[in-house]
Structure formats: C-alpha cells, structure tokens
C-alpha cells in the first residue's frame, strides 16, 4: 500500500500499435509505445495495479498504473561471458607481457 507523497513508479501505454506512425520498422510498429515514470504519489492511498497520478521531480503530473513503491536502481551488466575473460587474458599478455602484469 502506498500513501500520498510516497516515491513510486508508474507505467502507461502512450500509443497502441494501431496509433503509431507507419514510418517505423516493422518490429517496432507491432509494439505499443510505453512510458515508465517515477514521482511522488498524489493520491491519498493506492495499491499496486491502481490508476494513480504522480508528480515527477521536474514538476510534471503523469497518470498511469502503479507498479512499484520506493523503486530503486537495479544495475545489471548481464551474466558471465567466458569469452570476455579469454579476451582479457589475451590483451593482458599482448599489452603487458604476461598474466601477472
């Protein structure tokens, strides 16, 4: 449950596939144009899935479906790729003359 002025994230479909311009690549045309925004909840209270209004850090008011309360940044650079480790070892040898450098 979120209450007024909580920091939240919302989601909104800005344009459906039918509303999008014809001057887009085919795979893009098939998808809706979506928006996610973070801001302070303007409703008195809301639950995930409710339609709400937020005020963003820049002062804009946006409407959308509440998807998260107190969202945080979750950085992820992907899973381990063995080839990158091999490239690192090769570059280390070529540039510095060995693995210890």
C-alpha positions as CSV (number, residue, x, y, z in Angstrom):
1,X,0.0,0.0,0.0
2,X,1.3,3.4,-1.0
3,X,0.3,6.7,0.6
4,X,0.3,10.3,-0.5
5,X,3.8,11.6,-1.3
6,X,5.5,8.2,-1.4
7,X,8.1,7.8,-4.2
8,X,6.6,5.4,-6.7
9,X,6.9,4.2,-10.3
10,X,4.1,4.1,-12.8
11,X,3.5,2.5,-16.2
12,X,1.4,3.8,-19.1
13,X,0.7,2.9,-22.7
14,X,1.2,6.2,-24.6
15,X,0.3,4.8,-28.0
16,X,-1.1,1.4,-29.0
17,X,0.4,-0.3,-32.1
18,X,-2.6,0.9,-34.2
19,X,-1.9,4.5,-33.1
20,X,1.8,4.5,-34.0
21,X,3.1,6.1,-37.2
22,X,3.6,4.0,-40.3
23,X,7.2,5.2,-40.7
24,X,8.6,2.8,-38.2
25,X,10.5,-0.5,-38.7
26,X,8.0,-3.4,-38.8
27,X,9.1,-5.0,-35.5
28,X,8.7,-1.6,-33.7
29,X,5.3,-0.9,-35.3
30,X,3.9,-4.1,-33.6
31,X,4.7,-2.9,-30.1
32,X,3.0,-0.2,-28.0
33,X,4.9,2.9,-27.0
34,X,5.2,2.6,-23.3
35,X,6.2,5.0,-20.5
36,X,7.6,4.4,-17.1
37,X,7.9,7.3,-14.7
38,X,8.9,7.9,-11.1
39,X,7.4,10.5,-8.8
40,X,5.5,11.4,-5.7
41,X,2.1,9.8,-5.4
42,X,-0.7,12.4,-5.5
43,X,-3.5,10.1,-4.5
44,X,-4.3,9.7,-0.8
45,X,-3.6,5.9,-1.0
46,X,-3.1,3.3,-3.7
47,X,-2.2,-0.3,-4.2
48,X,-0.1,-1.9,-7.0
49,X,-2.3,-2.0,-10.1
50,X,-4.3,1.1,-9.3
51,X,-4.5,4.1,-11.7
52,X,-2.7,6.9,-10.0
53,X,-1.3,10.4,-10.5
54,X,2.3,11.3,-9.7
55,X,4.3,14.5,-9.6
56,X,7.7,13.9,-11.1
57,X,11.0,15.5,-9.9
58,X,10.6,18.1,-12.6
59,X,7.1,19.0,-11.5
60,X,5.1,17.3,-14.3
61,X,2.0,15.4,-13.4
62,X,1.6,12.0,-15.0
63,X,-1.1,9.3,-14.8
64,X,-0.5,5.6,-15.0
65,X,-0.8,2.2,-13.3
66,X,1.1,1.9,-10.0
67,X,3.8,-0.7,-10.5
68,X,6.3,-0.1,-7.6
69,X,6.6,1.7,-4.3
70,X,10.0,3.1,-3.4
71,X,11.7,2.0,-6.6
72,X,15.5,1.8,-6.6
73,X,18.1,1.4,-9.3
74,X,19.0,-2.2,-10.1
75,X,22.1,-2.2,-12.2
76,X,22.9,-5.4,-14.0
77,X,25.6,-5.8,-16.6
78,X,24.5,-9.2,-17.6
79,X,25.6,-12.8,-16.9
80,X,29.2,-14.1,-17.0
81,X,30.6,-14.4,-20.6
82,X,33.6,-16.7,-20.7
83,X,34.8,-15.2,-24.0
84,X,35.4,-11.9,-22.3
85,X,37.7,-13.5,-19.7
86,X,39.7,-15.1,-22.6
87,X,39.9,-11.7,-24.3
88,X,41.1,-10.1,-21.1
89,X,43.9,-12.7,-20.7
90,X,45.0,-12.3,-24.3
91,X,45.0,-8.5,-24.1
92,X,47.0,-8.6,-20.8
93,X,49.7,-10.8,-22.5
94,X,49.8,-8.6,-25.6
95,X,49.9,-5.3,-23.8
96,X,51.9,-6.0,-20.6
97,X,53.8,-9.2,-21.4
98,X,52.1,-11.6,-19.1
99,X,49.2,-12.5,-16.8
100,X,50.9,-11.1,-13.7
101,X,51.0,-7.5,-15.1
